[in-house]
Structures are given as C-alpha cells and as structure tokens.
Amino acid sequence: MLIAFNKPYGVLCQFTDRSVPPRRTLAEFGLPSGVYPAGRLDFDSEGLLLLTDDGALAHKLTDPQHKRPKTYWAQVEGDPVEAQLSALRGGVTLNDGPTAPAQARRLEPAPELWPRNPPVRMRKTVPDAWIELTIAEGRNRQVRRMTAAVGLPTLRLVRVAIAGYGLDDLAPGAWRVADI
C-alpha cells in the first residue's frame, strides 16, 4: 500500500513524540495501520509525504542511488535574479559539500496554496517570491540551505511531488491511497 499525505506545517514525520510538551504527529490523521513514512519532511515544512507498508518500495523511493526527483515550492525572501537561479541549477556548495545540480525556476504567478498557521512572517520592506526546485538528493534541510546559500532564505517550503507522485488537490492533513 502507498499513501499520499499532505503533511501540515508543525507536524512530525513520525507517529510518536517524547517531547514535553508533545508535538503533533502523524498519529492524529487516521492513517492506515502498518504504514510508515518513506523519507522525511521537516517539522516546519509542508506538503507531500509518502507512506507505505512495503519496505522494498520505501527503499526504492528513498535510497539516494535511485535519484528519485523531489519537487518543492519555496517562498523565499528577496527577488530571485537569473544568477541565483543559475547557481541553484549548477549546484551549490554547502557545509557538507557540493549539491548536485537542481532544476530551478521562478513561479509566476505565485501558487495558490492553503493558508499556513501560523502565517509566514512578512516584512514590508523586503520582497518575497516563489521558486520551484527539483532535487534528486535528500540531505537534511537541503532546499532551505541551498536557497540560503544563494542569498534567498526560505520563508515557506512545500513539497509538491516525489518520484512522479503529486500532491495534487490534497488539503493539509488529508491523504489518499496512491497507485503503485
């Protein structure tokens, strides 16, 4: 079984949390028993999370050797110029080494998404824009670190696709069984 889930902001990609106070987890969304996340999505990121009860499928979706593309929409602080997008396309050097090249483009008009709670902090004097980034790696907080490296800090991050599976019209907290 493969589940496509729209992970809301502020939810852990696990079913339990030992923090005090406990944080929101996947347990509150009525997901089928026996499924586990295939990969991860940061606590403060939103969007598509795939869950499965098939270990071989999870490995196929997440193992770096398979280079499965993951597409993100990032709301960034600043006004992206071609040199910044080109730097992302060529790969940037992070503290843990260079990234592989990414697909990067500006999204115009901005995507129409659900409101985030809490809302993104905006500054009147600093513009913001949306970019689409597709990567085939999966380092910790990679997209946020890549955009920061080119001078475009990420304000909001939404994963919209993984390996051909899309978020489509799933509302935050909603899920559906996906075709394998």
N, C-alpha and C positions, 0 to 999 in steps of 0.2 A: 504494500500500500504506500502511496505517495500523497502527502498532504501539502497543499499550498496555503500558507497562512500569512496574513498581513499583520506583522508584529507592530503593536503600537509603541510610541515613544515611552521610555521608562519601564520597560518590561524586560526581565532577564530571559535569556535563551536557555532556560532550564526549568524543571518542574518544581524544584525546592530551593529555598534560600534560608541560610542560617544566620543572616544578618539581624541585628537588633537596631531599629525595628525591621521586620522583614520587608523585602521589596516585592513588587508584583512579579509573578512568574507565569509560565505557560499553563500552569495547573488551573487557572481561573477561566479558561476559554473553551472548555468542553471538548477538547481534542480526543480522538480515539485512544484507548489504552494501547500500550505497547509501541507507540511511535516515539522517536527521538529526533532532535534536530540534526540535519545533515549540514554541518557547518555552523556558523555562528553569525550573529549580528549584534553589535554593541548595544548596551543598555540605552544609550542616548541616540541610537539610530532607529529608523522605522523601515517598514516595508517587507518585502518577500522573504520568508523563511520557509525552507522545505523541511518536512519531517517525514520519516519513513520507519517502517519496521523491518526493512531489508538492509542488512549490514553491507552486502556487496554493492547495492545501489548507492548507499550513503558514501562508500569508499569511491565509487565511480564519479559521484558528483563533487566530492571534496578533495580528493588527492591531487596535489599540485602537478603531478606528472601528466594528468589528463587535461590540464589547462582549460577548464570549463569557464567560459566568459560570464562575468557578473556585471550587470549594468546598474549604475547609480545615478540619481539626480541629486546634485548638490547645490544648495543655495549658498552662495559664497559672498563674503564681504568684499566689496570692490567691483570694478568694472573690467571684466576679463578682456585682455587685448590678445591679438594673434600670437605674440611672442610667448605669452603664458600658456596658451593652449598648445602651441607647438612644443614647448618644453615638456608638457604632460605627454604629448604624443611620442616624444623621443625617449621618455623615461627620465625620472629624476633621481638624484642621489639622496637617500635618507640615511639616518644614523646607523642603520643595519645593512647598508649597501644600496646599490642602484636598483631601481624597479625596472621591470620590463616595460616596453612601450605600451601606451594605452590609447584607446580611441577617445578623443575629447572634442566636444563641440559645445557652443553656446546654445541654450534653449530659448528661442524667441518665437512666440511669446512664452512667458513663464508657465509652467504646468499648473493646471487647476487641481489642487490637492485638498484633502480634508484639513480643517484647522488643527494645529498642534496645541496640546495642552501640557505644559504652559506654552504660550506663544514664544516665538523666536524674538530675542531682544534686538530691536532695530535702533539704529542711530540716524537721526535726521540728516546729519552732515556727511554720512558715509553711504555711498550707493551699494546696492546688492544686486546680484544677478544669479541665474540658474545655469549650470552646466551639466552636460551628460558625460559620464566617464564610464568606459567599459574596460575592465581589467581581467586578467586571467590568473592572477596571483591571489593570495588571501592572507597577507600579513596583518598583524594586529593594527587596527585603526589606519589601514593603508591609505584609503582615499582621503581622509582628513589630513594625514601627514603629507600626502602628495600636493594637495591644494595649498596647504600652508607653505610648502617648500617653494612654490612659485608666487607667493605673496597674495594668495586668495584664501584666507581662513574660512573653513566651512561653518555655516550657521545652522544648517539643517541638512540631514542626509537620509535619503530614501532609496532603498534598493528596489528596482522595478523588474529585474529579470535575472535568472540564473540558468545557464545551460539550456536555453530555449523555452524555459518555463517563465511565464509572465505574471505580474501582479494583477493585471487587467483591472476589473472593477471591484475587487475585494475591498470592503470597508475595513478600517482598523479593527482588529480583534476577530474578524471573520476568517473562515477557512473553507476549503473545498477539497474534495478528492481529485487529484490530477491524474491524467492518463500517463502511463509509463511507456 
